[in-house]
Amino acid sequence: MCLEGNYIHDIDGQSGVYIDYVKNLIFANNRIRNCPWGAGLKCQIVTGTQDWVDNYAITGNIIENTIEGILLLDADPLPGNPPPGPLL
């Protein structure tokens, strides 16, 4: 999936972009602003299965006025690992 060159703004109450279970992600040269209650970019990934975390490229984005800029969230960690939570 390629998301490039978008202007995402004024999203109230949630993240600007939410991505769930994606392989081969290119998220480049986007501008995200005014998402005061969420992340600019939220990627929910599953490390427990190992086959969903594959080829992520996040580059050249401008993210402003958000709670978190880029949030990578582990939705299903391997047994014995800490509970789901932010990776960054």
N, C-alpha and C positions, 0 to 999 in steps of 0.2 A: 504494500500500500504506500502511496506517495501523497503526502500533503505538503504542498509547496506554494509559497507566494500568497497566502491568505491573510486577510485582515479580520480578526475576530475581536469583538469589543462589546462592552456594556452588557455582560452576562451577569445577572444578579442571582445570587443564591447557589451557584454551582461553579464547576471548573469551566474554563474556556473551551478546552478540548478534552474529551475523555476517550481513551483508547483501551479496548479490552480484547485480549487474546488475538494478537496480530503477529504474524511472521513477516520478515522483510519490510520493516517500516523505514521510510525516509520522511522525516519531519524537518523541513528546511525552509529558511528565509520567510518565516511567517511572523506576523506581528500580532501579539495578543495583549490587550490592555483592558483595564477596568472590569476585572472579575474579583471584586473585593471579598468574596466569601469562599473562594476556592483557589485551586492551582491554575496556573496558566495552561499547563499541559499535564494531565494525569494519565499515566500508563499503568494499567493493572496487568501484571504479569504473573505467571505461575512457574516458580522455580522447582516445585515439587515434582513435576512431570518432566522437566528438562527439555521438552520439545516445543514449548511456546516462547522461550527466550532465544530468539534467533534473529540476528542481523538487524539490529536497531541502529539507525543513524539519526541523531538529533543535532542539528548544526545551524548556525547563522540566524537564530530566531531572536526577536526582541520581545521580551515579556516584562510588562510593567503594571503596577498597581494591582497585584494579586497577593494572596496570603502565602502561597508557595509558588515559585517559578515553575520548576519541573519536578513532579512527584512520581517516582517509580515505586509502585506498591506491590509487594509480594502477597498474592492472594492465597497461596497454598504451599507453605514451606515443607521441606522434607521432614519426615518423622524425627523427633529429637531436636529439631531446630527451634528457634524462638517463634512465637506466634506471628501471624501476619502483621506487617507494619511497613513503614517507609524504608526503602533501600538507600536513599540519599538523605 
